[in-house]
Amino acid sequence: MDLENQKRVKDLAEKYGAENIVVLIGGAEAESAGLAAETVTAGDPTFAGPLAGVPLGLKVYHAVEPAFKESVDADVYDDQIGMMEMVLDVDAIVEEVSKMRSEYGKY
């Protein structure tokens, strides 16, 4: 997650309260999705950005996770994301993001 997005997430969590924020990520690889999930839950693991040492514990989901998929209109999901499910390693992405959420999530 780039430094600008880290700042946005931090500012929004401070403004609205971390308990009211849900982060939706869409990285195409499990490793990058997991890194983004770790950043918004445990803090920036590279210690380079605004979230370095800032464990926000935010709720975080990937766009291909069943919890997100079930919460949106099926036609919209299929139109916007459905094709990507065919080329992504969905199981690896779900495993990585849910691991970060369960380990470091507070909400």
Gaussian input, Z-matrix of N, CA and C with variables (Angstrom, degrees):
# hf/3-21g

backbone

0 1
 N
 C     1     B1
 C     2     B2     1     A1
 N     3     B3     2     A2     1     D1
 C     4     B4     3     A3     2     D2
 C     5     B5     4     A4     3     D3
 N     6     B6     5     A5     4     D4
 C     7     B7     6     A6     5     D5
 C     8     B8     7     A7     6     D6
 N     9     B9     8     A8     7     D7
 C    10    B10     9     A9     8     D8
 C    11    B11    10    A10     9     D9
 N    12    B12    11    A11    10    D10
 C    13    B13    12    A12    11    D11
 C    14    B14    13    A13    12    D12
 N    15    B15    14    A14    13    D13
 C    16    B16    15    A15    14    D14
 C    17    B17    16    A16    15    D15
 N    18    B18    17    A17    16    D16
 C    19    B19    18    A18    17    D17
 C    20    B20    19    A19    18    D18
 N    21    B21    20    A20    19    D19
 C    22    B22    21    A21    20    D20
 C    23    B23    22    A22    21    D21
 N    24    B24    23    A23    22    D22
 C    25    B25    24    A24    23    D23
 C    26    B26    25    A25    24    D24
 N    27    B27    26    A26    25    D25
 C    28    B28    27    A27    26    D26
 C    29    B29    28    A28    27    D27
 N    30    B30    29    A29    28    D28
 C    31    B31    30    A30    29    D29
 C    32    B32    31    A31    30    D30
 N    33    B33    32    A32    31    D31
 C    34    B34    33    A33    32    D32
 C    35    B35    34    A34    33    D33
 N    36    B36    35    A35    34    D34
 C    37    B37    36    A36    35    D35
 C    38    B38    37    A37    36    D36
 N    39    B39    38    A38    37    D37
 C    40    B40    39    A39    38    D38
 C    41    B41    40    A40    39    D39
 N    42    B42    41    A41    40    D40
 C    43    B43    42    A42    41    D41
 C    44    B44    43    A43    42    D42
 N    45    B45    44    A44    43    D43
 C    46    B46    45    A45    44    D44
 C    47    B47    46    A46    45    D45
 N    48    B48    47    A47    46    D46
 C    49    B49    48    A48    47    D47
 C    50    B50    49    A49    48    D48
 N    51    B51    50    A50    49    D49
 C    52    B52    51    A51    50    D50
 C    53    B53    52    A52    51    D51
 N    54    B54    53    A53    52    D52
 C    55    B55    54    A54    53    D53
 C    56    B56    55    A55    54    D54
 N    57    B57    56    A56    55    D55
 C    58    B58    57    A57    56    D56
 C    59    B59    58    A58    57    D57
 N    60    B60    59    A59    58    D58
 C    61    B61    60    A60    59    D59
 C    62    B62    61    A61    60    D60
 N    63    B63    62    A62    61    D61
 C    64    B64    63    A63    62    D62
 C    65    B65    64    A64    63    D63
 N    66    B66    65    A65    64    D64
 C    67    B67    66    A66    65    D65
 C    68    B68    67    A67    66    D66
 N    69    B69    68    A68    67    D67
 C    70    B70    69    A69    68    D68
 C    71    B71    70    A70    69    D69
 N    72    B72    71    A71    70    D70
 C    73    B73    72    A72    71    D71
 C    74    B74    73    A73    72    D72
 N    75    B75    74    A74    73    D73
 C    76    B76    75    A75    74    D74
 C    77    B77    76    A76    75    D75
 N    78    B78    77    A77    76    D76
 C    79    B79    78    A78    77    D77
 C    80    B80    79    A79    78    D78
 N    81    B81    80    A80    79    D79
 C    82    B82    81    A81    80    D80
 C    83    B83    82    A82    81    D81
 N    84    B84    83    A83    82    D82
 C    85    B85    84    A84    83    D83
 C    86    B86    85    A85    84    D84
 N    87    B87    86    A86    85    D85
 C    88    B88    87    A87    86    D86
 C    89    B89    88    A88    87    D87
 N    90    B90    89    A89    88    D88
 C    91    B91    90    A90    89    D89
 C    92    B92    91    A91    90    D90
 N    93    B93    92    A92    91    D91
 C    94    B94    93    A93    92    D92
 C    95    B95    94    A94    93    D93
 N    96    B96    95    A95    94    D94
 C    97    B97    96    A96    95    D95
 C    98    B98    97    A97    96    D96
 N    99    B99    98    A98    97    D97
 C   100   B100    99    A99    98    D98
 C   101   B101   100   A100    99    D99
 N   102   B102   101   A101   100   D100
 C   103   B103   102   A102   101   D101
 C   104   B104   103   A103   102   D102
 N   105   B105   104   A104   103   D103
 C   106   B106   105   A105   104   D104
 C   107   B107   106   A106   105   D105
 N   108   B108   107   A107   106   D106
 C   109   B109   108   A108   107   D107
 C   110   B110   109   A109   108   D108
 N   111   B111   110   A110   109   D109
 C   112   B112   111   A111   110   D110
 C   113   B113   112   A112   111   D111
 N   114   B114   113   A113   112   D112
 C   115   B115   114   A114   113   D113
 C   116   B116   115   A115   114   D114
 N   117   B117   116   A116   115   D115
 C   118   B118   117   A117   116   D116
 C   119   B119   118   A118   117   D117
 N   120   B120   119   A119   118   D118
 C   121   B121   120   A120   119   D119
 C   122   B122   121   A121   120   D120
 N   123   B123   122   A122   121   D121
 C   124   B124   123   A123   122   D122
 C   125   B125   124   A124   123   D123
 N   126   B126   125   A125   124   D124
 C   127   B127   126   A126   125   D125
 C   128   B128   127   A127   126   D126
 N   129   B129   128   A128   127   D127
 C   130   B130   129   A129   128   D128
 C   131   B131   130   A130   129   D129
 N   132   B132   131   A131   130   D130
 C   133   B133   132   A132   131   D131
 C   134   B134   133   A133   132   D132
 N   135   B135   134   A134   133   D133
 C   136   B136   135   A135   134   D134
 C   137   B137   136   A136   135   D135
 N   138   B138   137   A137   136   D136
 C   139   B139   138   A138   137   D137
 C   140   B140   139   A139   138   D138
 N   141   B141   140   A140   139   D139
 C   142   B142   141   A141   140   D140
 C   143   B143   142   A142   141   D141
 N   144   B144   143   A143   142   D142
 C   145   B145   144   A144   143   D143
 C   146   B146   145   A145   144   D144
 N   147   B147   146   A146   145   D145
 C   148   B148   147   A147   146   D146
 C   149   B149   148   A148   147   D147
 N   150   B150   149   A149   148   D148
 C   151   B151   150   A150   149   D149
 C   152   B152   151   A151   150   D150
 N   153   B153   152   A152   151   D151
 C   154   B154   153   A153   152   D152
 C   155   B155   154   A154   153   D153
 N   156   B156   155   A155   154   D154
 C   157   B157   156   A156   155   D155
 C   158   B158   157   A157   156   D156
 N   159   B159   158   A158   157   D157
 C   160   B160   159   A159   158   D158
 C   161   B161   160   A160   159   D159
 N   162   B162   161   A161   160   D160
 C   163   B163   162   A162   161   D161
 C   164   B164   163   A163   162   D162
 N   165   B165   164   A164   163   D163
 C   166   B166   165   A165   164   D164
 C   167   B167   166   A166   165   D165
 N   168   B168   167   A167   166   D166
 C   169   B169   168   A168   167   D167
 C   170   B170   169   A169   168   D168
 N   171   B171   170   A170   169   D169
 C   172   B172   171   A171   170   D170
 C   173   B173   172   A172   171   D171
 N   174   B174   173   A173   172   D172
 C   175   B175   174   A174   173   D173
 C   176   B176   175   A175   174   D174
 N   177   B177   176   A176   175   D175
 C   178   B178   177   A177   176   D176
 C   179   B179   178   A178   177   D177
 N   180   B180   179   A179   178   D178
 C   181   B181   180   A180   179   D179
 C   182   B182   181   A181   180   D180
 N   183   B183   182   A182   181   D181
 C   184   B184   183   A183   182   D182
 C   185   B185   184   A184   183   D183
 N   186   B186   185   A185   184   D184
 C   187   B187   186   A186   185   D185
 C   188   B188   187   A187   186   D186
 N   189   B189   188   A188   187   D187
 C   190   B190   189   A189   188   D188
 C   191   B191   190   A190   189   D189
 N   192   B192   191   A191   190   D190
 C   193   B193   192   A192   191   D191
 C   194   B194   193   A193   192   D192
 N   195   B195   194   A194   193   D193
 C   196   B196   195   A195   194   D194
 C   197   B197   196   A196   195   D195
 N   198   B198   197   A197   196   D196
 C   199   B199   198   A198   197   D197
 C   200   B200   199   A199   198   D198
 N   201   B201   200   A200   199   D199
 C   202   B202   201   A201   200   D200
 C   203   B203   202   A202   201   D201
 N   204   B204   203   A203   202   D202
 C   205   B205   204   A204   203   D203
 C   206   B206   205   A205   204   D204
 N   207   B207   206   A206   205   D205
 C   208   B208   207   A207   206   D206
 C   209   B209   208   A208   207   D207
 N   210   B210   209   A209   208   D208
 C   211   B211   210   A210   209   D209
 C   212   B212   211   A211   210   D210
 N   213   B213   212   A212   211   D211
 C   214   B214   213   A213   212   D212
 C   215   B215   214   A214   213   D213
 N   216   B216   215   A215   214   D214
 C   217   B217   216   A216   215   D215
 C   218   B218   217   A217   216   D216
 N   219   B219   218   A218   217   D217
 C   220   B220   219   A219   218   D218
 C   221   B221   220   A220   219   D219
 N   222   B222   221   A221   220   D220
 C   223   B223   222   A222   221   D221
 C   224   B224   223   A223   222   D222
 N   225   B225   224   A224   223   D223
 C   226   B226   225   A225   224   D224
 C   227   B227   226   A226   225   D225
 N   228   B228   227   A227   226   D226
 C   229   B229   228   A228   227   D227
 C   230   B230   229   A229   228   D228
 N   231   B231   230   A230   229   D229
 C   232   B232   231   A231   230   D230
 C   233   B233   232   A232   231   D231
 N   234   B234   233   A233   232   D232
 C   235   B235   234   A234   233   D233
 C   236   B236   235   A235   234   D234
 N   237   B237   236   A236   235   D235
 C   238   B238   237   A237   236   D236
 C   239   B239   238   A238   237   D237
 N   240   B240   239   A239   238   D238
 C   241   B241   240   A240   239   D239
 C   242   B242   241   A241   240   D240
 N   243   B243   242   A242   241   D241
 C   244   B244   243   A243   242   D242
 C   245   B245   244   A244   243   D243
 N   246   B246   245   A245   244   D244
 C   247   B247   246   A246   245   D245
 C   248   B248   247   A247   246   D246
 N   249   B249   248   A248   247   D247
 C   250   B250   249   A249   248   D248
 C   251   B251   250   A250   249   D249
 N   252   B252   251   A251   250   D250
 C   253   B253   252   A252   251   D251
 C   254   B254   253   A253   252   D252
 N   255   B255   254   A254   253   D253
 C   256   B256   255   A255   254   D254
 C   257   B257   256   A256   255   D255
 N   258   B258   257   A257   256   D256
 C   259   B259   258   A258   257   D257
 C   260   B260   259   A259   258   D258
 N   261   B261   260   A260   259   D259
 C   262   B262   261   A261   260   D260
 C   263   B263   262   A262   261   D261
 N   264   B264   263   A263   262   D262
 C   265   B265   264   A264   263   D263
 C   266   B266   265   A265   264   D264
 N   267   B267   266   A266   265   D265
 C   268   B268   267   A267   266   D266
 C   269   B269   268   A268   267   D267
 N   270   B270   269   A269   268   D268
 C   271   B271   270   A270   269   D269
 C   272   B272   271   A271   270   D270
 N   273   B273   272   A272   271   D271
 C   274   B274   273   A273   272   D272
 C   275   B275   274   A274   273   D273
 N   276   B276   275   A275   274   D274
 C   277   B277   276   A276   275   D275
 C   278   B278   277   A277   276   D276
 N   279   B279   278   A278   277   D277
 C   280   B280   279   A279   278   D278
 C   281   B281   280   A280   279   D279
 N   282   B282   281   A281   280   D280
 C   283   B283   282   A282   281   D281
 C   284   B284   283   A283   282   D282
 N   285   B285   284   A284   283   D283
 C   286   B286   285   A285   284   D284
 C   287   B287   286   A286   285   D285
 N   288   B288   287   A287   286   D286
 C   289   B289   288   A288   287   D287
 C   290   B290   289   A289   288   D288
 N   291   B291   290   A290   289   D289
 C   292   B292   291   A291   290   D290
 C   293   B293   292   A292   291   D291
 N   294   B294   293   A293   292   D292
 C   295   B295   294   A294   293   D293
 C   296   B296   295   A295   294   D294
 N   297   B297   296   A296   295   D295
 C   298   B298   297   A297   296   D296
 C   299   B299   298   A298   297   D297
 N   300   B300   299   A299   298   D298
 C   301   B301   300   A300   299   D299
 C   302   B302   301   A301   300   D300
 N   303   B303   302   A302   301   D301
 C   304   B304   303   A303   302   D302
 C   305   B305   304   A304   303   D303
 N   306   B306   305   A305   304   D304
 C   307   B307   306   A306   305   D305
 C   308   B308   307   A307   306   D306
 N   309   B309   308   A308   307   D307
 C   310   B310   309   A309   308   D308
 C   311   B311   310   A310   309   D309
 N   312   B312   311   A311   310   D310
 C   313   B313   312   A312   311   D311
 C   314   B314   313   A313   312   D312
 N   315   B315   314   A314   313   D313
 C   316   B316   315   A315   314   D314
 C   317   B317   316   A316   315   D315
 N   318   B318   317   A317   316   D316
 C   319   B319   318   A318   317   D317
 C   320   B320   319   A319   318   D318

   B1=1.4461
   B2=1.5217
   B3=1.3160
   B4=1.4644
   B5=1.5351
   B6=1.3181
   B7=1.4673
   B8=1.5200
   B9=1.3215
   B10=1.4628
   B11=1.5286
   B12=1.3205
   B13=1.4652
   B14=1.5251
   B15=1.3272
   B16=1.4695
   B17=1.5251
   B18=1.3194
   B19=1.4686
   B20=1.5216
   B21=1.3296
   B22=1.4703
   B23=1.5273
   B24=1.3218
   B25=1.4645
   B26=1.5258
   B27=1.3096
   B28=1.4688
   B29=1.5231
   B30=1.3344
   B31=1.4676
   B32=1.5276
   B33=1.3253
   B34=1.4739
   B35=1.5245
   B36=1.3313
   B37=1.4630
   B38=1.5249
   B39=1.3196
   B40=1.4684
   B41=1.5233
   B42=1.3145
   B43=1.4597
   B44=1.5346
   B45=1.3357
   B46=1.4729
   B47=1.5239
   B48=1.3199
   B49=1.4553
   B50=1.5210
   B51=1.3017
   B52=1.4657
   B53=1.5294
   B54=1.3060
   B55=1.4715
   B56=1.5288
   B57=1.3164
   B58=1.4689
   B59=1.5253
   B60=1.3142
   B61=1.4609
   B62=1.5312
   B63=1.3169
   B64=1.4617
   B65=1.5241
   B66=1.3127
   B67=1.4580
   B68=1.5192
   B69=1.3149
   B70=1.4666
   B71=1.5197
   B72=1.3187
   B73=1.4611
   B74=1.5186
   B75=1.3068
   B76=1.4559
   B77=1.5096
   B78=1.3187
   B79=1.4566
   B80=1.5191
   B81=1.3259
   B82=1.4611
   B83=1.5200
   B84=1.2995
   B85=1.4607
   B86=1.5207
   B87=1.3218
   B88=1.4581
   B89=1.5239
   B90=1.3227
   B91=1.4608
   B92=1.5225
   B93=1.3283
   B94=1.4714
   B95=1.5238
   B96=1.3207
   B97=1.4622
   B98=1.5300
   B99=1.3204
   B100=1.4642
   B101=1.5152
   B102=1.3139
   B103=1.4624
   B104=1.5287
   B105=1.3230
   B106=1.4682
   B107=1.5227
   B108=1.3289
   B109=1.4653
   B110=1.5251
   B111=1.3166
   B112=1.4627
   B113=1.5291
   B114=1.3137
   B115=1.4631
   B116=1.5227
   B117=1.3297
   B118=1.4731
   B119=1.5269
   B120=1.3316
   B121=1.4615
   B122=1.5215
   B123=1.3347
   B124=1.4671
   B125=1.5176
   B126=1.3280
   B127=1.4576
   B128=1.5198
   B129=1.3037
   B130=1.4669
   B131=1.5272
   B132=1.3338
   B133=1.4690
   B134=1.5315
   B135=1.3340
   B136=1.4636
   B137=1.5246
   B138=1.3204
   B139=1.4625
   B140=1.5234
   B141=1.3546
   B142=1.4613
   B143=1.5193
   B144=1.3068
   B145=1.4545
   B146=1.5146
   B147=1.3308
   B148=1.4613
   B149=1.5341
   B150=1.3244
   B151=1.4656
   B152=1.5328
   B153=1.3241
   B154=1.4662
   B155=1.5232
   B156=1.3156
   B157=1.4572
   B158=1.5105
   B159=1.3441
   B160=1.4646
   B161=1.5315
   B162=1.3272
   B163=1.4663
   B164=1.5321
   B165=1.3254
   B166=1.4666
   B167=1.5230
   B168=1.3199
   B169=1.4677
   B170=1.5144
   B171=1.3237
   B172=1.4589
   B173=1.5254
   B174=1.3252
   B175=1.4572
   B176=1.5188
   B177=1.3226
   B178=1.4552
   B179=1.5226
   B180=1.3183
   B181=1.4577
   B182=1.5165
   B183=1.3056
   B184=1.4653
   B185=1.5168
   B186=1.3219
   B187=1.4633
   B188=1.5250
   B189=1.3312
   B190=1.4667
   B191=1.5308
   B192=1.3146
   B193=1.4671
   B194=1.5245
   B195=1.3299
   B196=1.4687
   B197=1.5289
   B198=1.3272
   B199=1.4656
   B200=1.5222
   B201=1.3312
   B202=1.4666
   B203=1.5185
   B204=1.3128
   B205=1.4675
   B206=1.5285
   B207=1.3137
   B208=1.4683
   B209=1.5225
   B210=1.3254
   B211=1.4639
   B212=1.5230
   B213=1.3231
   B214=1.4582
   B215=1.5236
   B216=1.3054
   B217=1.4537
   B218=1.5273
   B219=1.3264
   B220=1.4660
   B221=1.5242
   B222=1.3218
   B223=1.4680
   B224=1.5269
   B225=1.3095
   B226=1.4652
   B227=1.5285
   B228=1.3240
   B229=1.4652
   B230=1.5274
   B231=1.3187
   B232=1.4627
   B233=1.5201
   B234=1.3146
   B235=1.4576
   B236=1.5258
   B237=1.3279
   B238=1.4597
   B239=1.5314
   B240=1.3252
   B241=1.4634
   B242=1.5296
   B243=1.3099
   B244=1.4569
   B245=1.5174
   B246=1.3098
   B247=1.4635
   B248=1.5319
   B249=1.3310
   B250=1.4601
   B251=1.5219
   B252=1.3233
   B253=1.4622
   B254=1.5233
   B255=1.3179
   B256=1.4670
   B257=1.5255
   B258=1.3151
   B259=1.4611
   B260=1.5273
   B261=1.3086
   B262=1.4648
   B263=1.5198
   B264=1.3084
   B265=1.4618
   B266=1.5316
   B267=1.3196
   B268=1.4662
   B269=1.5273
   B270=1.3190
   B271=1.4679
   B272=1.5272
   B273=1.3204
   B274=1.4668
   B275=1.5298
   B276=1.3188
   B277=1.4704
   B278=1.5289
   B279=1.3204
   B280=1.4672
   B281=1.5267
   B282=1.3187
   B283=1.4655
   B284=1.5303
   B285=1.3145
   B286=1.4655
   B287=1.5289
   B288=1.3189
   B289=1.4693
   B290=1.5260
   B291=1.3127
   B292=1.4724
   B293=1.5297
   B294=1.3219
   B295=1.4674
   B296=1.5302
   B297=1.3215
   B298=1.4640
   B299=1.5237
   B300=1.3248
   B301=1.4566
   B302=1.5384
   B303=1.3221
   B304=1.4678
   B305=1.5314
   B306=1.3202
   B307=1.4650
   B308=1.5129
   B309=1.3422
   B310=1.4572
   B311=1.5258
   B312=1.3241
   B313=1.4520
   B314=1.5103
   B315=1.3072
   B316=1.4684
   B317=1.5197
   B318=1.3353
   B319=1.4656
   B320=1.5062
   A1=107.72
   A2=115.03
   A3=117.95
   A4=111.27
   A5=114.82
   A6=120.98
   A7=112.54
   A8=116.95
   A9=120.47
   A10=110.97
   A11=116.96
   A12=119.89
   A13=111.78
   A14=116.66
   A15=118.84
   A16=110.42
   A17=116.37
   A18=120.34
   A19=111.08
   A20=116.35
   A21=120.15
   A22=111.03
   A23=116.16
   A24=120.71
   A25=110.23
   A26=117.17
   A27=121.40
   A28=110.89
   A29=116.69
   A30=121.03
   A31=111.55
   A32=116.91
   A33=120.27
   A34=111.47
   A35=116.62
   A36=120.18
   A37=110.80
   A38=116.71
   A39=120.27
   A40=110.87
   A41=117.45
   A42=121.58
   A43=112.35
   A44=116.78
   A45=120.51
   A46=114.19
   A47=117.43
   A48=121.74
   A49=110.48
   A50=116.31
   A51=121.43
   A52=112.07
   A53=116.47
   A54=120.20
   A55=112.58
   A56=117.38
   A57=122.10
   A58=113.48
   A59=117.53
   A60=121.95
   A61=110.07
   A62=115.76
   A63=122.61
   A64=106.73
   A65=116.22
   A66=121.55
   A67=108.36
   A68=115.59
   A69=121.71
   A70=107.28
   A71=115.68
   A72=119.86
   A73=110.02
   A74=115.65
   A75=119.40
   A76=113.39
   A77=118.46
   A78=121.31
   A79=111.37
   A80=116.03
   A81=121.16
   A82=113.61
   A83=117.96
   A84=121.31
   A85=109.56
   A86=115.62
   A87=120.87
   A88=111.89
   A89=116.80
   A90=120.27
   A91=112.28
   A92=117.07
   A93=119.33
   A94=110.92
   A95=117.46
   A96=120.85
   A97=110.39
   A98=116.26
   A99=120.47
   A100=112.23
   A101=116.58
   A102=120.72
   A103=110.83
   A104=116.64
   A105=120.11
   A106=110.26
   A107=116.80
   A108=120.58
   A109=110.82
   A110=116.81
   A111=120.34
   A112=110.85
   A113=116.53
   A114=121.12
   A115=111.72
   A116=118.12
   A117=120.22
   A118=112.98
   A119=117.18
   A120=119.74
   A121=111.42
   A122=116.96
   A123=121.68
   A124=113.36
   A125=117.37
   A126=121.58
   A127=109.64
   A128=116.70
   A129=122.63
   A130=110.51
   A131=117.02
   A132=119.49
   A133=113.50
   A134=117.34
   A135=120.13
   A136=111.56
   A137=116.69
   A138=123.58
   A139=112.53
   A140=115.34
   A141=119.79
   A142=112.95
   A143=117.84
   A144=119.74
   A145=114.27
   A146=115.65
   A147=121.95
   A148=113.83
   A149=117.19
   A150=119.74
   A151=112.88
   A152=117.57
   A153=121.37
   A154=108.90
   A155=116.37
   A156=120.54
   A157=114.04
   A158=117.63
   A159=121.94
   A160=108.85
   A161=117.20
   A162=120.51
   A163=111.51
   A164=116.89
   A165=120.83
   A166=112.83
   A167=117.51
   A168=120.37
   A169=114.06
   A170=117.96
   A171=121.68
   A172=113.11
   A173=115.17
   A174=120.31
   A175=106.78
   A176=117.25
   A177=120.76
   A178=109.12
   A179=114.57
   A180=121.61
   A181=109.01
   A182=115.25
   A183=120.66
   A184=106.80
   A185=116.30
   A186=121.35
   A187=113.79
   A188=118.64
   A189=119.87
   A190=113.35
   A191=117.81
   A192=119.95
   A193=110.73
   A194=116.38
   A195=120.17
   A196=113.66
   A197=118.33
   A198=120.98
   A199=111.44
   A200=116.63
   A201=119.68
   A202=110.39
   A203=115.96
   A204=121.22
   A205=111.52
   A206=116.29
   A207=121.13
   A208=112.73
   A209=117.21
   A210=119.90
   A211=113.94
   A212=117.50
   A213=120.63
   A214=110.77
   A215=116.11
   A216=122.20
   A217=109.40
   A218=116.74
   A219=122.04
   A220=112.69
   A221=117.55
   A222=119.97
   A223=111.62
   A224=116.29
   A225=120.33
   A226=109.58
   A227=116.21
   A228=120.11
   A229=110.52
   A230=116.14
   A231=119.95
   A232=111.58
   A233=116.94
   A234=121.52
   A235=111.94
   A236=117.36
   A237=121.49
   A238=114.32
   A239=117.74
   A240=120.85
   A241=113.07
   A242=116.75
   A243=121.54
   A244=114.56
   A245=117.92
   A246=121.21
   A247=111.22
   A248=116.50
   A249=120.12
   A250=111.98
   A251=117.08
   A252=119.59
   A253=111.84
   A254=116.04
   A255=120.09
   A256=112.45
   A257=118.04
   A258=120.47
   A259=113.89
   A260=117.71
   A261=121.17
   A262=110.79
   A263=115.63
   A264=120.93
   A265=107.11
   A266=114.98
   A267=122.05
   A268=111.35
   A269=117.66
   A270=120.21
   A271=111.59
   A272=117.38
   A273=120.63
   A274=111.04
   A275=116.37
   A276=120.57
   A277=110.05
   A278=116.69
   A279=121.09
   A280=110.19
   A281=116.33
   A282=119.94
   A283=111.06
   A284=116.59
   A285=121.09
   A286=111.84
   A287=117.40
   A288=120.57
   A289=110.58
   A290=117.49
   A291=119.22
   A292=110.78
   A293=117.33
   A294=120.53
   A295=110.39
   A296=117.15
   A297=120.53
   A298=111.05
   A299=116.19
   A300=121.33
   A301=110.05
   A302=116.89
   A303=119.25
   A304=111.96
   A305=117.69
   A306=120.35
   A307=113.28
   A308=116.62
   A309=120.10
   A310=115.52
   A311=117.16
   A312=119.70
   A313=112.49
   A314=115.71
   A315=121.33
   A316=112.21
   A317=117.74
   A318=120.44
   A319=111.50
   D1=126.99
   D2=-176.67
   D3=-70.59
   D4=165.15
   D5=-174.07
   D6=-63.91
   D7=-35.91
   D8=179.74
   D9=-65.11
   D10=-43.32
   D11=178.12
   D12=-67.99
   D13=-35.26
   D14=175.29
   D15=-60.20
   D16=-43.24
   D17=179.31
   D18=-63.27
   D19=-42.56
   D20=178.21
   D21=-59.54
   D22=-47.24
   D23=-179.42
   D24=-61.72
   D25=-45.59
   D26=-179.80
   D27=-61.83
   D28=-45.59
   D29=179.75
   D30=-62.51
   D31=-42.63
   D32=179.67
   D33=-66.25
   D34=-39.37
   D35=178.22
   D36=-64.57
   D37=-38.35
   D38=177.98
   D39=-69.77
   D40=-39.42
   D41=-177.05
   D42=-72.34
   D43=-45.03
   D44=-173.23
   D45=-105.62
   D46=-8.61
   D47=-176.85
   D48=91.28
   D49=130.37
   D50=-176.54
   D51=-58.27
   D52=-31.07
   D53=-179.67
   D54=-67.99
   D55=-15.05
   D56=-178.38
   D57=-103.39
   D58=7.10
   D59=-176.22
   D60=-110.15
   D61=135.55
   D62=170.92
   D63=-124.88
   D64=127.97
   D65=179.77
   D66=-101.92
   D67=127.42
   D68=176.98
   D69=-110.52
   D70=120.64
   D71=-179.92
   D72=-111.40
   D73=162.65
   D74=-176.57
   D75=-141.81
   D76=23.65
   D77=179.53
   D78=-55.97
   D79=142.86
   D80=-174.74
   D81=-81.87
   D82=-12.63
   D83=-179.35
   D84=-122.30
   D85=147.49
   D86=-178.47
   D87=-59.32
   D88=-41.74
   D89=-177.84
   D90=-63.26
   D91=-45.08
   D92=-179.95
   D93=-70.08
   D94=-36.62
   D95=177.10
   D96=-64.86
   D97=-41.67
   D98=178.04
   D99=-64.75
   D100=-38.66
   D101=178.67
   D102=-64.98
   D103=-41.88
   D104=177.16
   D105=-64.86
   D106=-42.18
   D107=178.95
   D108=-63.81
   D109=-41.15
   D110=178.01
   D111=-63.62
   D112=-39.06
   D113=-178.27
   D114=-61.43
   D115=-41.90
   D116=-176.94
   D117=-87.35
   D118=-5.87
   D119=176.45
   D120=-107.21
   D121=-57.69
   D122=-174.99
   D123=-94.97
   D124=-18.25
   D125=-175.53
   D126=112.61
   D127=162.38
   D128=-177.34
   D129=-63.46
   D130=112.69
   D131=-177.86
   D132=-70.35
   D133=-14.06
   D134=177.97
   D135=-87.94
   D136=-8.84
   D137=-178.49
   D138=54.10
   D139=36.61
   D140=-177.86
   D141=-113.83
   D142=-17.82
   D143=-172.29
   D144=-114.96
   D145=-176.93
   D146=-179.21
   D147=-60.73
   D148=-20.09
   D149=179.34
   D150=-97.22
   D151=9.98
   D152=175.56
   D153=-61.74
   D154=121.45
   D155=179.77
   D156=71.50
   D157=16.16
   D158=-178.79
   D159=-117.63
   D160=92.28
   D161=-178.90
   D162=-82.21
   D163=87.90
   D164=-176.82
   D165=-71.36
   D166=-27.93
   D167=179.26
   D168=66.88
   D169=25.34
   D170=-174.84
   D171=-65.13
   D172=154.48
   D173=169.97
   D174=-70.10
   D175=131.34
   D176=-178.89
   D177=-139.99
   D178=135.43
   D179=179.36
   D180=-136.87
   D181=153.30
   D182=171.71
   D183=-96.47
   D184=150.44
   D185=-176.98
   D186=-61.16
   D187=-20.16
   D188=179.44
   D189=-95.07
   D190=1.12
   D191=179.41
   D192=-72.35
   D193=140.84
   D194=-179.78
   D195=-53.73
   D196=-38.47
   D197=-178.88
   D198=-60.01
   D199=-39.10
   D200=177.15
   D201=-75.49
   D202=-46.85
   D203=-177.21
   D204=-55.22
   D205=-41.01
   D206=-178.78
   D207=-73.29
   D208=-15.73
   D209=-176.12
   D210=-94.22
   D211=-2.24
   D212=-179.02
   D213=-120.90
   D214=162.10
   D215=178.49
   D216=-57.85
   D217=128.39
   D218=-175.88
   D219=-60.43
   D220=-39.36
   D221=179.90
   D222=-66.89
   D223=-40.50
   D224=178.52
   D225=-65.97
   D226=-44.19
   D227=179.03
   D228=-59.03
   D229=-49.92
   D230=-179.47
   D231=-59.83
   D232=-40.58
   D233=-179.39
   D234=-67.15
   D235=-40.72
   D236=-172.97
   D237=-93.84
   D238=-31.60
   D239=-171.03
   D240=-126.23
   D241=-25.43
   D242=-172.86
   D243=-49.58
   D244=-43.31
   D245=-178.81
   D246=-63.47
   D247=-36.26
   D248=-179.02
   D249=-66.72
   D250=-30.26
   D251=178.59
   D252=-59.13
   D253=-27.90
   D254=-178.20
   D255=-74.67
   D256=-23.78
   D257=-175.79
   D258=-110.16
   D259=-14.05
   D260=179.23
   D261=-90.31
   D262=154.78
   D263=172.20
   D264=-85.89
   D265=80.39
   D266=-173.00
   D267=-57.84
   D268=-44.01
   D269=-177.96
   D270=-60.61
   D271=-42.97
   D272=179.86
   D273=-66.81
   D274=-40.03
   D275=178.98
   D276=-64.04
   D277=-47.92
   D278=-179.64
   D279=-60.96
   D280=-42.81
   D281=-179.84
   D282=-61.47
   D283=-45.33
   D284=-177.00
   D285=-66.81
   D286=-47.04
   D287=-177.67
   D288=-69.36
   D289=-42.86
   D290=-179.32
   D291=-66.73
   D292=-31.73
   D293=176.42
   D294=-62.71
   D295=-46.06
   D296=179.00
   D297=-65.00
   D298=-40.57
   D299=-179.88
   D300=-62.73
   D301=-44.50
   D302=-177.52
   D303=-74.23
   D304=-33.34
   D305=179.82
   D306=-74.39
   D307=-41.78
   D308=-169.70
   D309=-119.44
   D310=-9.91
   D311=-178.64
   D312=-69.46
   D313=142.09
   D314=178.75
   D315=-108.93
   D316=-16.53
   D317=-171.70
   D318=-123.14

